[in-house]
């Protein structure tokens, strides 16, 4: 799909409005951190639907987490019919907080 054919993003903060404490707050949740790591490592150029992540949680829980990431400015979401897809706002986050996404991608989660 070309960028001209992409649906408009859902409401999100502008690049200049991104705040480190808000971004870090969103990333402080282990599930949200896992979501961002998976996007960075496995799908940096594509947006992905909730189902792609394979997370076994209620839809309402996932909706909450994806909304928190979008409202913090970590992800961009677009609506494709009934499906919302998310992508990390790599350019915006790297411009505002250089190195942050590298740290997230390189972080190794503890074994559970």
Phi and psi in radians as a Rosetta constraint file:
Dihedral C 1 N 2 CA 2 C 2 CIRCULARHARMONIC -1.361 0.35
Dihedral N 2 CA 2 C 2 N 3 CIRCULARHARMONIC 2.764 0.35
Dihedral C 2 N 3 CA 3 C 3 CIRCULARHARMONIC -1.081 0.35
Dihedral N 3 CA 3 C 3 N 4 CIRCULARHARMONIC -0.500 0.35
Dihedral C 3 N 4 CA 4 C 4 CIRCULARHARMONIC -1.163 0.35
Dihedral N 4 CA 4 C 4 N 5 CIRCULARHARMONIC -0.441 0.35
Dihedral C 4 N 5 CA 5 C 5 CIRCULARHARMONIC -1.654 0.35
Dihedral N 5 CA 5 C 5 N 6 CIRCULARHARMONIC -0.036 0.35
Dihedral C 5 N 6 CA 6 C 6 CIRCULARHARMONIC -1.232 0.35
Dihedral N 6 CA 6 C 6 N 7 CIRCULARHARMONIC 2.470 0.35
Dihedral C 6 N 7 CA 7 C 7 CIRCULARHARMONIC -1.129 0.35
Dihedral N 7 CA 7 C 7 N 8 CIRCULARHARMONIC 2.686 0.35
Dihedral C 7 N 8 CA 8 C 8 CIRCULARHARMONIC -1.099 0.35
Dihedral N 8 CA 8 C 8 N 9 CIRCULARHARMONIC 2.527 0.35
Dihedral C 8 N 9 CA 9 C 9 CIRCULARHARMONIC -1.154 0.35
Dihedral N 9 CA 9 C 9 N 10 CIRCULARHARMONIC 2.655 0.35
Dihedral C 9 N 10 CA 10 C 10 CIRCULARHARMONIC -1.190 0.35
Dihedral N 10 CA 10 C 10 N 11 CIRCULARHARMONIC 2.854 0.35
Dihedral C 10 N 11 CA 11 C 11 CIRCULARHARMONIC -0.958 0.35
Dihedral N 11 CA 11 C 11 N 12 CIRCULARHARMONIC 2.360 0.35
Dihedral C 11 N 12 CA 12 C 12 CIRCULARHARMONIC -2.661 0.35
Dihedral N 12 CA 12 C 12 N 13 CIRCULARHARMONIC 2.757 0.35
Dihedral C 12 N 13 CA 13 C 13 CIRCULARHARMONIC -1.215 0.35
Dihedral N 13 CA 13 C 13 N 14 CIRCULARHARMONIC 2.556 0.35
Dihedral C 13 N 14 CA 14 C 14 CIRCULARHARMONIC -1.193 0.35
Dihedral N 14 CA 14 C 14 N 15 CIRCULARHARMONIC 2.790 0.35
Dihedral C 14 N 15 CA 15 C 15 CIRCULARHARMONIC -0.900 0.35
Dihedral N 15 CA 15 C 15 N 16 CIRCULARHARMONIC -0.828 0.35
Dihedral C 15 N 16 CA 16 C 16 CIRCULARHARMONIC -1.146 0.35
Dihedral N 16 CA 16 C 16 N 17 CIRCULARHARMONIC -0.344 0.35
Dihedral C 16 N 17 CA 17 C 17 CIRCULARHARMONIC -1.568 0.35
Dihedral N 17 CA 17 C 17 N 18 CIRCULARHARMONIC -0.129 0.35
Dihedral C 17 N 18 CA 18 C 18 CIRCULARHARMONIC -1.124 0.35
Dihedral N 18 CA 18 C 18 N 19 CIRCULARHARMONIC 2.303 0.35
Dihedral C 18 N 19 CA 19 C 19 CIRCULARHARMONIC -2.089 0.35
Dihedral N 19 CA 19 C 19 N 20 CIRCULARHARMONIC 2.320 0.35
Dihedral C 19 N 20 CA 20 C 20 CIRCULARHARMONIC -1.001 0.35
Dihedral N 20 CA 20 C 20 N 21 CIRCULARHARMONIC -0.768 0.35
Dihedral C 20 N 21 CA 21 C 21 CIRCULARHARMONIC -1.128 0.35
Dihedral N 21 CA 21 C 21 N 22 CIRCULARHARMONIC -0.553 0.35
Dihedral C 21 N 22 CA 22 C 22 CIRCULARHARMONIC -1.279 0.35
Dihedral N 22 CA 22 C 22 N 23 CIRCULARHARMONIC -0.766 0.35
Dihedral C 22 N 23 CA 23 C 23 CIRCULARHARMONIC -1.094 0.35
Dihedral N 23 CA 23 C 23 N 24 CIRCULARHARMONIC -0.819 0.35
Dihedral C 23 N 24 CA 24 C 24 CIRCULARHARMONIC -1.118 0.35
Dihedral N 24 CA 24 C 24 N 25 CIRCULARHARMONIC -0.631 0.35
Dihedral C 24 N 25 CA 25 C 25 CIRCULARHARMONIC -1.081 0.35
Dihedral N 25 CA 25 C 25 N 26 CIRCULARHARMONIC -0.740 0.35
Dihedral C 25 N 26 CA 26 C 26 CIRCULARHARMONIC -1.145 0.35
Dihedral N 26 CA 26 C 26 N 27 CIRCULARHARMONIC -0.671 0.35
Dihedral C 26 N 27 CA 27 C 27 CIRCULARHARMONIC -1.399 0.35
Dihedral N 27 CA 27 C 27 N 28 CIRCULARHARMONIC -0.134 0.35
Dihedral C 27 N 28 CA 28 C 28 CIRCULARHARMONIC -1.297 0.35
Dihedral N 28 CA 28 C 28 N 29 CIRCULARHARMONIC -0.291 0.35
Dihedral C 28 N 29 CA 29 C 29 CIRCULARHARMONIC -1.436 0.35
Dihedral N 29 CA 29 C 29 N 30 CIRCULARHARMONIC 2.215 0.35
Dihedral C 29 N 30 CA 30 C 30 CIRCULARHARMONIC -1.002 0.35
Dihedral N 30 CA 30 C 30 N 31 CIRCULARHARMONIC -0.671 0.35
Dihedral C 30 N 31 CA 31 C 31 CIRCULARHARMONIC -1.150 0.35
Dihedral N 31 CA 31 C 31 N 32 CIRCULARHARMONIC -0.772 0.35
Dihedral C 31 N 32 CA 32 C 32 CIRCULARHARMONIC -1.149 0.35
Dihedral N 32 CA 32 C 32 N 33 CIRCULARHARMONIC -0.675 0.35
Dihedral C 32 N 33 CA 33 C 33 CIRCULARHARMONIC -1.080 0.35
Dihedral N 33 CA 33 C 33 N 34 CIRCULARHARMONIC -0.732 0.35
Dihedral C 33 N 34 CA 34 C 34 CIRCULARHARMONIC -1.085 0.35
Dihedral N 34 CA 34 C 34 N 35 CIRCULARHARMONIC -0.708 0.35
Dihedral C 34 N 35 CA 35 C 35 CIRCULARHARMONIC -1.045 0.35
Dihedral N 35 CA 35 C 35 N 36 CIRCULARHARMONIC -0.824 0.35
Dihedral C 35 N 36 CA 36 C 36 CIRCULARHARMONIC -1.187 0.35
Dihedral N 36 CA 36 C 36 N 37 CIRCULARHARMONIC -0.735 0.35
Dihedral C 36 N 37 CA 37 C 37 CIRCULARHARMONIC -1.037 0.35
Dihedral N 37 CA 37 C 37 N 38 CIRCULARHARMONIC -0.768 0.35
Dihedral C 37 N 38 CA 38 C 38 CIRCULARHARMONIC -1.091 0.35
Dihedral N 38 CA 38 C 38 N 39 CIRCULARHARMONIC -0.764 0.35
Dihedral C 38 N 39 CA 39 C 39 CIRCULARHARMONIC -1.085 0.35
Dihedral N 39 CA 39 C 39 N 40 CIRCULARHARMONIC -0.796 0.35
Dihedral C 39 N 40 CA 40 C 40 CIRCULARHARMONIC -1.110 0.35
Dihedral N 40 CA 40 C 40 N 41 CIRCULARHARMONIC -0.717 0.35
Dihedral C 40 N 41 CA 41 C 41 CIRCULARHARMONIC -1.503 0.35
Dihedral N 41 CA 41 C 41 N 42 CIRCULARHARMONIC -0.570 0.35
Dihedral C 41 N 42 CA 42 C 42 CIRCULARHARMONIC -1.964 0.35
Dihedral N 42 CA 42 C 42 N 43 CIRCULARHARMONIC -0.283 0.35
Dihedral C 42 N 43 CA 43 C 43 CIRCULARHARMONIC -2.667 0.35
Dihedral N 43 CA 43 C 43 N 44 CIRCULARHARMONIC 0.967 0.35
Dihedral C 43 N 44 CA 44 C 44 CIRCULARHARMONIC -1.155 0.35
Dihedral N 44 CA 44 C 44 N 45 CIRCULARHARMONIC -0.423 0.35
Dihedral C 44 N 45 CA 45 C 45 CIRCULARHARMONIC -1.800 0.35
Dihedral N 45 CA 45 C 45 N 46 CIRCULARHARMONIC -0.110 0.35
Dihedral C 45 N 46 CA 46 C 46 CIRCULARHARMONIC -2.129 0.35
Dihedral N 46 CA 46 C 46 N 47 CIRCULARHARMONIC 2.632 0.35
Dihedral C 46 N 47 CA 47 C 47 CIRCULARHARMONIC -1.562 0.35
Dihedral N 47 CA 47 C 47 N 48 CIRCULARHARMONIC 2.617 0.35
Dihedral C 47 N 48 CA 48 C 48 CIRCULARHARMONIC -2.302 0.35
Dihedral N 48 CA 48 C 48 N 49 CIRCULARHARMONIC 2.550 0.35
Dihedral C 48 N 49 CA 49 C 49 CIRCULARHARMONIC -1.395 0.35
Dihedral N 49 CA 49 C 49 N 50 CIRCULARHARMONIC 2.866 0.35
Dihedral C 49 N 50 CA 50 C 50 CIRCULARHARMONIC -0.949 0.35
Dihedral N 50 CA 50 C 50 N 51 CIRCULARHARMONIC -0.736 0.35
Dihedral C 50 N 51 CA 51 C 51 CIRCULARHARMONIC -1.112 0.35
Dihedral N 51 CA 51 C 51 N 52 CIRCULARHARMONIC -0.472 0.35
Dihedral C 51 N 52 CA 52 C 52 CIRCULARHARMONIC -1.058 0.35
Dihedral N 52 CA 52 C 52 N 53 CIRCULARHARMONIC -0.517 0.35
Dihedral C 52 N 53 CA 53 C 53 CIRCULARHARMONIC -1.318 0.35
Dihedral N 53 CA 53 C 53 N 54 CIRCULARHARMONIC -0.370 0.35
Dihedral C 53 N 54 CA 54 C 54 CIRCULARHARMONIC 1.139 0.35
Dihedral N 54 CA 54 C 54 N 55 CIRCULARHARMONIC 0.615 0.35
Dihedral C 54 N 55 CA 55 C 55 CIRCULARHARMONIC -1.593 0.35
Dihedral N 55 CA 55 C 55 N 56 CIRCULARHARMONIC 2.198 0.35
Dihedral C 55 N 56 CA 56 C 56 CIRCULARHARMONIC -1.580 0.35
Dihedral N 56 CA 56 C 56 N 57 CIRCULARHARMONIC 1.359 0.35
Dihedral C 56 N 57 CA 57 C 57 CIRCULARHARMONIC -2.438 0.35
Dihedral N 57 CA 57 C 57 N 58 CIRCULARHARMONIC 2.767 0.35
Dihedral C 57 N 58 CA 58 C 58 CIRCULARHARMONIC -1.053 0.35
Dihedral N 58 CA 58 C 58 N 59 CIRCULARHARMONIC 2.599 0.35
Dihedral C 58 N 59 CA 59 C 59 CIRCULARHARMONIC -0.997 0.35
Dihedral N 59 CA 59 C 59 N 60 CIRCULARHARMONIC -0.684 0.35
Dihedral C 59 N 60 CA 60 C 60 CIRCULARHARMONIC -1.099 0.35
Dihedral N 60 CA 60 C 60 N 61 CIRCULARHARMONIC -0.638 0.35
Dihedral C 60 N 61 CA 61 C 61 CIRCULARHARMONIC -1.155 0.35
Dihedral N 61 CA 61 C 61 N 62 CIRCULARHARMONIC -0.805 0.35
Dihedral C 61 N 62 CA 62 C 62 CIRCULARHARMONIC -1.115 0.35
Dihedral N 62 CA 62 C 62 N 63 CIRCULARHARMONIC -0.717 0.35
Dihedral C 62 N 63 CA 63 C 63 CIRCULARHARMONIC -1.006 0.35
Dihedral N 63 CA 63 C 63 N 64 CIRCULARHARMONIC -0.759 0.35
Dihedral C 63 N 64 CA 64 C 64 CIRCULARHARMONIC -1.038 0.35
Dihedral N 64 CA 64 C 64 N 65 CIRCULARHARMONIC -0.815 0.35
Dihedral C 64 N 65 CA 65 C 65 CIRCULARHARMONIC -1.175 0.35
Dihedral N 65 CA 65 C 65 N 66 CIRCULARHARMONIC -0.745 0.35
Dihedral C 65 N 66 CA 66 C 66 CIRCULARHARMONIC -1.169 0.35
Dihedral N 66 CA 66 C 66 N 67 CIRCULARHARMONIC -0.621 0.35
Dihedral C 66 N 67 CA 67 C 67 CIRCULARHARMONIC -1.164 0.35
Dihedral N 67 CA 67 C 67 N 68 CIRCULARHARMONIC -0.714 0.35
Dihedral C 67 N 68 CA 68 C 68 CIRCULARHARMONIC -1.073 0.35
Dihedral N 68 CA 68 C 68 N 69 CIRCULARHARMONIC -0.725 0.35
Dihedral C 68 N 69 CA 69 C 69 CIRCULARHARMONIC -1.140 0.35
Dihedral N 69 CA 69 C 69 N 70 CIRCULARHARMONIC -0.731 0.35
Dihedral C 69 N 70 CA 70 C 70 CIRCULARHARMONIC -1.169 0.35
Dihedral N 70 CA 70 C 70 N 71 CIRCULARHARMONIC -0.809 0.35
Dihedral C 70 N 71 CA 71 C 71 CIRCULARHARMONIC -1.162 0.35
Dihedral N 71 CA 71 C 71 N 72 CIRCULARHARMONIC -0.463 0.35
Dihedral C 71 N 72 CA 72 C 72 CIRCULARHARMONIC -1.384 0.35
Dihedral N 72 CA 72 C 72 N 73 CIRCULARHARMONIC -0.253 0.35
Dihedral C 72 N 73 CA 73 C 73 CIRCULARHARMONIC 1.604 0.35
Dihedral N 73 CA 73 C 73 N 74 CIRCULARHARMONIC 0.188 0.35
Dihedral C 73 N 74 CA 74 C 74 CIRCULARHARMONIC -1.386 0.35
Dihedral N 74 CA 74 C 74 N 75 CIRCULARHARMONIC -0.657 0.35
Dihedral C 74 N 75 CA 75 C 75 CIRCULARHARMONIC -2.144 0.35
Dihedral N 75 CA 75 C 75 N 76 CIRCULARHARMONIC 2.822 0.35
Dihedral C 75 N 76 CA 76 C 76 CIRCULARHARMONIC -1.988 0.35
Dihedral N 76 CA 76 C 76 N 77 CIRCULARHARMONIC 2.308 0.35
Dihedral C 76 N 77 CA 77 C 77 CIRCULARHARMONIC -2.057 0.35
Dihedral N 77 CA 77 C 77 N 78 CIRCULARHARMONIC 2.477 0.35
Dihedral C 77 N 78 CA 78 C 78 CIRCULARHARMONIC -2.227 0.35
Dihedral N 78 CA 78 C 78 N 79 CIRCULARHARMONIC 2.552 0.35
Dihedral C 78 N 79 CA 79 C 79 CIRCULARHARMONIC -1.698 0.35
Dihedral N 79 CA 79 C 79 N 80 CIRCULARHARMONIC 2.107 0.35
Dihedral C 79 N 80 CA 80 C 80 CIRCULARHARMONIC -2.004 0.35
Dihedral N 80 CA 80 C 80 N 81 CIRCULARHARMONIC 1.635 0.35
Dihedral C 80 N 81 CA 81 C 81 CIRCULARHARMONIC 1.098 0.35
Dihedral N 81 CA 81 C 81 N 82 CIRCULARHARMONIC -2.109 0.35
Dihedral C 81 N 82 CA 82 C 82 CIRCULARHARMONIC -1.568 0.35
Dihedral N 82 CA 82 C 82 N 83 CIRCULARHARMONIC -0.037 0.35
Dihedral C 82 N 83 CA 83 C 83 CIRCULARHARMONIC -1.894 0.35
Dihedral N 83 CA 83 C 83 N 84 CIRCULARHARMONIC 2.363 0.35
Dihedral C 83 N 84 CA 84 C 84 CIRCULARHARMONIC -1.821 0.35
Dihedral N 84 CA 84 C 84 N 85 CIRCULARHARMONIC 2.387 0.35
Dihedral C 84 N 85 CA 85 C 85 CIRCULARHARMONIC -2.112 0.35
Dihedral N 85 CA 85 C 85 N 86 CIRCULARHARMONIC 2.534 0.35
Dihedral C 85 N 86 CA 86 C 86 CIRCULARHARMONIC -2.083 0.35
Dihedral N 86 CA 86 C 86 N 87 CIRCULARHARMONIC 2.615 0.35
Dihedral C 86 N 87 CA 87 C 87 CIRCULARHARMONIC -2.566 0.35
Dihedral N 87 CA 87 C 87 N 88 CIRCULARHARMONIC 2.489 0.35
Dihedral C 87 N 88 CA 88 C 88 CIRCULARHARMONIC -1.179 0.35
Dihedral N 88 CA 88 C 88 N 89 CIRCULARHARMONIC 2.422 0.35
Dihedral C 88 N 89 CA 89 C 89 CIRCULARHARMONIC -1.455 0.35
Dihedral N 89 CA 89 C 89 N 90 CIRCULARHARMONIC 1.125 0.35
Dihedral C 89 N 90 CA 90 C 90 CIRCULARHARMONIC -0.961 0.35
Dihedral N 90 CA 90 C 90 N 91 CIRCULARHARMONIC -0.895 0.35
Dihedral C 90 N 91 CA 91 C 91 CIRCULARHARMONIC -1.062 0.35
Dihedral N 91 CA 91 C 91 N 92 CIRCULARHARMONIC -0.785 0.35
Dihedral C 91 N 92 CA 92 C 92 CIRCULARHARMONIC -1.150 0.35
Dihedral N 92 CA 92 C 92 N 93 CIRCULARHARMONIC -0.783 0.35
Dihedral C 92 N 93 CA 93 C 93 CIRCULARHARMONIC -1.198 0.35
Dihedral N 93 CA 93 C 93 N 94 CIRCULARHARMONIC -0.679 0.35
Dihedral C 93 N 94 CA 94 C 94 CIRCULARHARMONIC -1.159 0.35
Dihedral N 94 CA 94 C 94 N 95 CIRCULARHARMONIC -0.587 0.35
Dihedral C 94 N 95 CA 95 C 95 CIRCULARHARMONIC -1.215 0.35
Dihedral N 95 CA 95 C 95 N 96 CIRCULARHARMONIC -0.709 0.35
Dihedral C 95 N 96 CA 96 C 96 CIRCULARHARMONIC -1.446 0.35
Dihedral N 96 CA 96 C 96 N 97 CIRCULARHARMONIC -0.674 0.35
Dihedral C 96 N 97 CA 97 C 97 CIRCULARHARMONIC -2.355 0.35
Dihedral N 97 CA 97 C 97 N 98 CIRCULARHARMONIC 1.281 0.35
Dihedral C 97 N 98 CA 98 C 98 CIRCULARHARMONIC -0.952 0.35
Dihedral N 98 CA 98 C 98 N 99 CIRCULARHARMONIC 2.307 0.35
Dihedral C 98 N 99 CA 99 C 99 CIRCULARHARMONIC 1.583 0.35
Dihedral N 99 CA 99 C 99 N 100 CIRCULARHARMONIC -0.292 0.35
Dihedral C 99 N 100 CA 100 C 100 CIRCULARHARMONIC -1.062 0.35
Dihedral N 100 CA 100 C 100 N 101 CIRCULARHARMONIC -0.841 0.35
Dihedral C 100 N 101 CA 101 C 101 CIRCULARHARMONIC -1.188 0.35
Dihedral N 101 CA 101 C 101 N 102 CIRCULARHARMONIC -0.532 0.35
Dihedral C 101 N 102 CA 102 C 102 CIRCULARHARMONIC -1.091 0.35
Dihedral N 102 CA 102 C 102 N 103 CIRCULARHARMONIC -0.735 0.35
Dihedral C 102 N 103 CA 103 C 103 CIRCULARHARMONIC -1.101 0.35
Dihedral N 103 CA 103 C 103 N 104 CIRCULARHARMONIC -0.747 0.35
Dihedral C 103 N 104 CA 104 C 104 CIRCULARHARMONIC -1.099 0.35
Dihedral N 104 CA 104 C 104 N 105 CIRCULARHARMONIC -0.807 0.35
Dihedral C 104 N 105 CA 105 C 105 CIRCULARHARMONIC -1.142 0.35
Dihedral N 105 CA 105 C 105 N 106 CIRCULARHARMONIC -0.601 0.35
Dihedral C 105 N 106 CA 106 C 106 CIRCULARHARMONIC -1.487 0.35
Dihedral N 106 CA 106 C 106 N 107 CIRCULARHARMONIC -0.250 0.35
Dihedral C 106 N 107 CA 107 C 107 CIRCULARHARMONIC -1.144 0.35
Dihedral N 107 CA 107 C 107 N 108 CIRCULARHARMONIC 2.414 0.35
Dihedral C 107 N 108 CA 108 C 108 CIRCULARHARMONIC -1.872 0.35
Dihedral N 108 CA 108 C 108 N 109 CIRCULARHARMONIC 2.077 0.35
Dihedral C 108 N 109 CA 109 C 109 CIRCULARHARMONIC -1.174 0.35
Dihedral N 109 CA 109 C 109 N 110 CIRCULARHARMONIC 2.587 0.35
Dihedral C 109 N 110 CA 110 C 110 CIRCULARHARMONIC -1.161 0.35
Dihedral N 110 CA 110 C 110 N 111 CIRCULARHARMONIC 2.596 0.35
Dihedral C 110 N 111 CA 111 C 111 CIRCULARHARMONIC -1.288 0.35
Dihedral N 111 CA 111 C 111 N 112 CIRCULARHARMONIC 2.437 0.35
